[in-house]
Amino acid sequence: MSELAALQRHERIVNLLRLAHAQGEALREDRLDEFLALMAEREQIVADLLASSDAPPPANVVPFPLLRRAGGPRDLRETTRTLVAAVLEQDAQNQTLLEAQLGVLRGALSHLHQGSRAARGYIATRGRDYGGQRLDVAT
């Protein structure tokens, strides 16, 4: 992998981390639509990362001399590993937040379902004759 490709990959992973943090904030603020929009952006970055890993560098790409000064590609690889670990950690936190919100939603849906069953039961009794008396729930 060329130095330019390594730098581009590094920048994409930094963007993944930024989006992961933004998704966490969206979840904490109950903005699921924003969470999903950010997911689409992340999917594009991952697709770009996968495509760039398979593509050979263009013929006119020359080595980037700045990388050779500090630790070079080795430092960049270590930084990239650290960034990927941070993305995965943020994703785990986001998953915990999302699972908690889904649990709340499941509880609300269960409560709604119980209310729906009760309403169907009341409707079934409406207008029937019960030992000479009629139930009229409309009044």
Secondary structure, DSSP 8 states (H G I E B T S, - for coil): --HHHHHHHHHHHHHHHHHHHHHHHHHHTT-HHHHHHHHHHHHHHHHHHHHHHHS---TT----GGGGTSSTHHHHHHHHHHHHHHHHHHHHHHHHHHHHHHHHHHHHHHHHHHHHHHHHHHHHHTT-EETTEE--TT-
